[in-house]
Amino acid sequence: MLLTAIGLMSCNSASSAKTDFLPLNFNVQPALLSSPVAVDSLLSLQFPVECSEITGLQRNNIQTVIETDSAAYFQLKLKTIMRSPDGIFILVNQLSNNTEPFKTLDENFEKFLRDSFKSDQITRGQFSVDNVEVVQYLITTPETVAFKLFCRVAGNYYQIDYFIPRTIYEKKLESIESSIGTLKINQTKRR
């Protein structure tokens, strides 16, 4: 369902309107998800139930790499990182306050993704989930399927990355779709 929706909503032309965020309803399966978690008391979502948060020294090391990456397209601040025993990784980052990514998610950014992932299998789509505007890239490599979401919430921008090993992608697609479908403007437990 998600791949079809992305295909229908993808922008293949530079002249396509990039301001339309049509609502997209996901088949959210609560049994596959954790309790809701808020990021900065602005953005709320649920993660696949088998994912747990990376903390301590490992989180600090990942945070240092992300926040000091001089080759990154956007300046990021790590909010949370989740992983599952079978290799799913989910990163939630906030973009710097002076960044408006929806204006720069263009052909140059897609070239950056192609070079970074060494893949030509990149599909762009945009939609809204519970009034959260989302620009999504689906990136496929021989080893990984990645969903890269840019979300706008109350003037703040977040980048949410789902990395799924290709070997378990079909099995985990319902969990990932369910997770994306829980994006909300909300206030629960602060991260």
Secondary structure as GFF3:
##gff-version 3
##sequence-region A 1 191
A	DSSP	alpha_helix	2	9	.	.	.	ID=ss1
A	DSSP	three_ten_helix	30	32	.	.	.	ID=ss2
A	DSSP	beta_strand	37	39	.	.	.	ID=ss3
A	DSSP	beta_strand	43	45	.	.	.	ID=ss4
A	DSSP	beta_strand	52	53	.	.	.	ID=ss5
A	DSSP	alpha_helix	56	67	.	.	.	ID=ss6
A	DSSP	beta_strand	76	83	.	.	.	ID=ss7
A	DSSP	beta_strand	89	95	.	.	.	ID=ss8
A	DSSP	three_ten_helix	101	103	.	.	.	ID=ss9
A	DSSP	alpha_helix	107	117	.	.	.	ID=ss10
A	DSSP	beta_strand	121	129	.	.	.	ID=ss11
A	DSSP	beta_strand	132	140	.	.	.	ID=ss12
A	DSSP	beta_strand	144	153	.	.	.	ID=ss13
A	DSSP	beta_strand	156	165	.	.	.	ID=ss14
A	DSSP	three_ten_helix	166	168	.	.	.	ID=ss15
A	DSSP	alpha_helix	169	180	.	.	.	ID=ss16
A	DSSP	beta_strand	184	185	.	.	.	ID=ss17
###
